[in-house]
């Protein structure tokens, strides 16, 4: 029986594996490395987070994004957007350097088994383990507006469904949403010869400001400190104090996870959208039906009753983020899902300081943990905090069963306090590139 099986091999899963191996655990990692980034983001997208705030985490030295970029002759500089493809290659390089192999296998079920678990794979193996860390990324939690769910296949999709947008050339496409995913998808569509229109409930499009320099005076830093999630005291708190967020009342945590660091477009994207892509605001879709032209959307004012107008298009892409809903996690045994305690007012699992759920030995990472630890868990930046504390939680769980004193868990070799610019990672509902677990 293994000490730990990590399900998922995105930034969170790989970081957990690195810390677990360094702590001497018998660990296996199951999943396709960087799957969300490799398979669900179109060519031409850029990382919205600052490169220095997008490191995967390891107790070892020399595995930062900056180190990888320097070794490969690529710029990874503050205020310079990095292509998603480069970040993906960095993640794959990180995976190759792990002291344990990443097994590209599909997990079909996680089932309680005595005092541990059995992890079943699509190729028929049943892996027994004392502990499981579910770092399954965002794809199980895709949010598609209700009005689109009854449309015939081929007329509507989610922004994460598209690795290649070339098939929409010369077609009319409605993009729903006002965050980075919607705006960048619309820009790429226009640049690829499609005719996109952005529709959003929001009354305005928010744009991040150009990042301020890393080197600032002491007073400027005091007024608006930098952090891995952006500039300002609230961003600093979400970035540096996830453990303190966990101590807040459940309702406050849920509101913070839902609303903090809301939808906004990157500063470098603005000129590719404004004056290029029509953006219509203050509208919601009340009905969507197939038509001779493709799909017809009946629209109403975001806050008012009744259909105001209709638009037609060949296709609708919903860039509407992801919902951290435990009920959608079908890989987890149904009975186990139902027994887990959840954060009041949400369908996210309640967790202790070591990311352990109410079921001993079952740990969570990534988007599902945002209603407990705050918005940093929606972004790659949260992987370092998660990995070290989750592995410490696994060790405590194992030591509790033996009566041994808790072992010291290695921490990252360099504890860096770095400064970021005003560019934030993806926004509400776990939207965008920062969510890979």
N, C-alpha and C positions, 0 to 999 in steps of 0.2 A: 504494500500500500504506500502510495506517494504521500509526501507531506503537503504538497500544494499542486493543484492544476490551475493554470491560468487559461481562461477561455477568452480568446481575443488577442490579436497581435498588432493593434494600433499603438499609438504613442503611450497610452496608459498600460496596456498589457505588456508591451516590451519593457517599459520602465519597471513595472512590478517584477517581471522576470529577472531583470538585472539585479535588483536589490535582493530578491529571494535567493538567487544563486550565490551572491556575495555573503549572505547570512548563513550559508551552508545548508539550505533546505534542499530536499530532494524534490525538484520542481519540473513539471512538464508544461510546455506552452503549445496550445492548440489553436490554430487559426491562420488565415491568410495574412501575411505581413502587410501592413498599411493598406488594407483592403478598401476602406472608404475613400482614401486618397487616390488609390490607383484606379478604382473602378467606378467611382461616382462623382468625379469632378471633371468638367470639360477641359480640354487642352486650352491653354491661354489664360487660365485663372492664376491669380497671385495670392500669396499668403498675406492676410490682413494684419496679423500680429507682427511686431518687430522681430527680426531674426533672433536677437539675443534673448527674447522672451519666449522662444519656441523650442527650447532644448528638450530632448528626451533626457530622462534622469538615470544616472548610474553612480554607484559609489566610486567607480574608477574614473581616472582622469582622461582627458583628451577625446571625449566623445560628444562634445557640444556641437551644435549646428555650425558655430563659427569655426571650430577646429576642422570639421569636415569640409566646409566651404573653402577655407584657406588651402587645405591639402589638394583641393580640386580646382584651384584657380578661379573660384567664383566669389563675387562680392556678397557679403552678408553684413551689410552696414545699416546702422540706424538711419531711418528716413528713406531707405531704398527698398521698395517692395521686391520680394523674392518669389520667383515662379513656384507654383504648387509642385510642378514636376521636380524641381530641385529639392524641395522639402521631402517629397516622397522618396527620392534616391537616398537622401540622408537617413530616413527611417529604415530603409532596406539595408543600408550599410551598418547601422546600429544593430539591427537584427543579426547580421552575419557575425558581429563581434561578440555576441552573447556567449557565455560559457556553456549554455545549453542550447540544443537545436530548437528552432521554431518549426513545428510540424504543421504543414499546410493541410489541415484536415478539418472537415465540417463537423461541429458538435451538434448532435440532434436532440440530446436530452441530458439533463442533470437531475439525478434522482437520489433521494436520501437512501442511505445504506448503512443501517446500524448506527454507529457513532461517526460515520463519514458519509461519503457520496460515491455514486457510480456515474462517471461521465461517459456517455455513449456517443460513438462517432458514426458517420454515414457509411464508413467502410467496415463496420461490424465490430470494432473493438469496444470493450467495456473497461474503462480505466478506473480503478479504485483509488480513492484519495481521502485523506483526513480533512482537507480544506479545499475550498474552491474559491477562486477570485473571478467574478464575472466582469470582464472588461470588454463588453460586446459592442461598443461604439454606439452610433446613433441610428443605424438603419432600421432596427426593429421599431423605432419610435417616430417614423415619418408621419407628419401631420398633413392630411389632405382635407381641405374644407368640405363640409358635408354636401354642399350643393354639387360638387364635382363627382361624388362617389358613385352615382348611378349612370354616369356617361359611358357609352360603349368604349371598349378598349381601343386605344389609338387616338382618342380625342383629348384626353387629359393625362397629365403626368406630374410628378414632383421634380423639382430641380435636381435632386440627387439621382434621378433615373438616367441622367444623360452624361455619358463619357464623351460623346461627339455630337455637336449641335449642327453639323453640316447638313443633315437631312431636312432641316427647316429652311434651307435656301429658297428664296422666292415665295415663301409662305407667310401668311399673316398669323402672328403668335401673340396671344395675350399672356403677360407675365403678372402673376398676383404677388403682391408684397412690396415693401418699401425698405427692406434691409439690404445688406451687402449681397446676399445670394441673388435676390431679385434684380438688383441694379446691375451687377456684373454679368448675370445671365443675359439680360436685355442688351447690354453693350456688346457682348460676344455674338449674339444673334444678329444685331445690326451690322457688325463688322464682317459677318459671314454671309451677308446678302439676304437675310430675312427681314421681315417688316414687323418688329415688335412694338407693343404698346404695354406700358406698365399701368396696372390698376391697383389701388391700395385704399384701405380704410383710413389711413393716416391723413391728417390735414396738411402735412408738409413732409418733404424729404429732408432728413437730417444728414449732414455731412461732417465727418471728422475733420478737424483742423490739421494743417501741416504740422508735423511734430516739431516741438522746440528742441534746441540742442541739448545734448546730454550734460554738458558742462554749463551750469548756471550758478548764479550767486546764492549765498546761503538764504537770504530773505525770499528769493523767488522759489527756492526749494521748499521753504517752510510754508509759504502760502499755497503752493500747489505741488506737492511731492510727486515724483515719478514712481511708477510701479510696472509690473509686468502686464497689467491690464489697462494702462493708460495713465493720465495725469489727473491729480486731484485727490483729496483725502478719502472720498468714498471708494475710488478705484484702488487706492493704496490699501484700504482696509480689506476689501474683498480679495485682493492679491496676497496679502501678507498674514491675514488672520482668519483663515477658514475655521480653525478650532474655536475661535471666539464666536463666529457666526453660529456654530453648532449649539452654543449655550443660550441662544436667544429663544424666545417662545416660538412654538411651531408656526403660528400664523405669520409672525414677522419673517421667519426664514422663508416660508413659501412666497410671500410677497417680494422679498429681495431676489429670490431665484427667478421669479417671473418677470420682474420689471427692471432690475439693475442692468446697466450697460445695454440699453435697448437698441432697436434697429437703427442702423446708420450706415451710410456709404463711406468708403475710404476716400481720403482726400485726393489720391491719385486717380480715382475713377471718375471724378466729377465732370471733367471736360469731355469724357467719352459718352456721357449720358445727356447732360444739359444741352439743349439745342439739337440733339441728335435723335433721341428716343422720346416719343410723346409719353408724358407722365400725367395720369389722371388720378386725382386724389379725392378723399372723402366719399368713396363709393364702396359698396359691398355687393357681392354676388348673392342674389336671393334664389335664383333658379338657373340651371344649366341644362340645355336640351340639344340633342343632335339635330342638325338641319342639313339642307342640301349644300350649304356652304361649308359645313363642318360642324361647328358648335355655336350656339347662340347663348349669350349670357344676358340675363335680365338683371339690371342693376338698380339699387336703391341708395339713397343717401346713407352714409355710415351710421347716422344716429336717427334716421327718420323712417316712417313706414311707407309701404307701397313702392311699386316698380316705377322708376323714373325714366328709364331708357333701356335700350338693348344694344349690344354690340355682337358682331359675328367675326369669327376667325377660323382658321384651319385647325388650330390647336391651342390648348391652355396649359401653361406650365405654372404650377403652384410652388412658389419659393416661400413657403409658409412655415419652415422650420420643423421642429421635432418636439414631441410631448414626452416627458419622462414618466411613463405609465407602466408600472410593473405588470399589469394585466396583459400587455403586449409581448411580454418576454416568454414566448411559447417554448423556448428551449428548457425553461425551468419547469419541473414537475408541477402539475396543476394544484395538487394538494399542498405542496410546499409554498407556492405562490399565495394561496389563500390564508395560510397560517402566519405569514410574515406580518409583523407590525409595520404600519405605514405612518408617515408624517401626517398629522391631522390636516384635513382639507386637501390632500394630494393622494396620488397613487404611487408615491415614491417610498422606498423602504426606509424605515427609521434605522439609524446606524449609531454605533458607539464611536468613541474617539479613534479607534483602529479600523473603521470602515466595516466592522462586523455587524451583521443583521441580527434579528432576534432568534434566528436559527444558528446555533453555535457552529462555527466553521464555514459559514457562508458569507463571503465578502463581496462588496460591490465597488466598482470604480467608474468614473466618467459621469455622463449626463444624469443618470439616475440618482447620483449623490448630491446634485446641486441644491435640492430643497433641504439638505442637511448642512452642507458645508459652504453653500453660497455659489455665486456665479463663476468663480475661478474654475469650478469643475466642468464648465462648458467649454473650456479652452485647453489647448496643449499645456499652457503654463501651469495648470493644476496638477500635472502628472508627477512632478517632483514631490509635492506635499503628500499626494496620495500614496505613491510607491513606498516611501520610507515608513509612513505610519501604518499602512496596511500590512506590510511585512512584519513590523513590530507587533501588530495585532495577531498575526498568525503565530508568531513565536510565543506570545503570551497564552494563546489558546492551547498550543502544544505543551507548554510548560505547566499549565494548569492541570493537564491530565497526568503529568509525571511527578508533580510536587517539586520540580527543580526550580532554581532561581531563574528569573527571566534573563535570557542572553542579551548581550549588547548587539544591537543591529547597526551595521555600518551605515553611515550617512554619506552623502555626496562628498567627493574629495575636496571640492572648493565650494564653500558657502558664499555665494556672491550676492551682494546687494547692488543691483544695477538700476540704471535709470532708463525709463522708456519715454517715448514721445506721446503726443496726444492721440495717435492712431490706436484704436481699440480693436480687439479681436471681434469675431462675429457676435451677433447680438441676441435678442430675446428668443426664447424657446429653444435654445441650443442651436441657433441657426448658423450655418456657414462653416468655414474651414477649420475653425478651432475646435471642433467637437469630437474629432476622432479619438476613440478610447483605446 
